[in-house]
Amino acid sequence: MTTRKKLGIIVYAPALVANDRRTLAIVQEMERALPGLRMEWEVSEDGRLNALPQRDAWLVERIEDGGFPLVCSGDESYPVTVWGRGTSGLFSPGGQAQFEVHAELPLDAVGLSAAADVLEAMAEAARALWGHATPFRAGVEIARQTIDPVHKPGVPPRGLPALKLPEKIPTPEIPHRLGWLNYWSAAAARAIGFPDPARDAELLSRSRRTATGGWVVRLTDAPLDLDDPAHLEALKRAYERFPEIGGRAAP
């Protein structure tokens, strides 16, 4: 039995408040971005699927600990999930609490064609500062770039640069890392100096502007695969171009 490949999406936004309707907007915009998707199920503590007949009200009412519970498509043949969590200012850039939204969808032809739209939809609905969509395997390796001499010692894989822990990054607008598809809000783009027409022609050829003035930037045409030397070099070039990412340089 083969394991289905997955695309992981994470966006980072200002912290939720009580009755924050961004939770509902995120799910609704995901449904608009992926034709036929209906996120109307939850997973119980014992692993069972429970229908959510009053999903919209449930999403707004179930905000707790700065996030919301997992909601899914309920389709085991095409599983799509999304959930949110809050992160204390003690562990966030600039000491500002954040709201993280995590989603997964199959990395197949349908998922690939909708990936950029889903990332943009989630990010704009969450009013995110930045985010990324990355194949699971590459995402695991990129996460290993984040190291700290005391709290997370180690050596980044494949000669990639070492990135700082989020709490060591000076402002929440600076992305923690790169991914395959990158969402940079207008504020994040300013913080890292994107775009520079003289230096970013290649990236701009795979980028698009969002309705709020942000950007969706694709590092490689095909899903990021770090076993592909061309993909690995593209990732390294992007880190070299944006030294602010990961807190490696002041903005």
WOLINUR-V657477 format. One record per helix or strand of 3 or more residues. SS is the DSSP state (alpha for helix, beta for strand). FROM is the first residue (numbers start at 1). TO is the last residue. If there is no record, write none. Layout:
ss:SS from:FROM to:TO
ss:SS from:FROM to:TO
This chain:
ss:beta from:6 to:14
ss:alpha from:22 to:33
ss:beta from:41 to:43
ss:beta from:49 to:51
ss:alpha from:55 to:61
ss:beta from:67 to:72
ss:beta from:81 to:87
ss:alpha from:89 to:91
ss:alpha from:93 to:95
ss:beta from:98 to:106
ss:alpha from:109 to:126
ss:beta from:128 to:135
ss:alpha from:136 to:143
ss:alpha from:157 to:159
ss:alpha from:166 to:168
ss:beta from:181 to:184
ss:alpha from:186 to:192
ss:alpha from:201 to:204
ss:beta from:207 to:209
ss:beta from:215 to:218
ss:alpha from:229 to:241
ss:alpha from:245 to:247
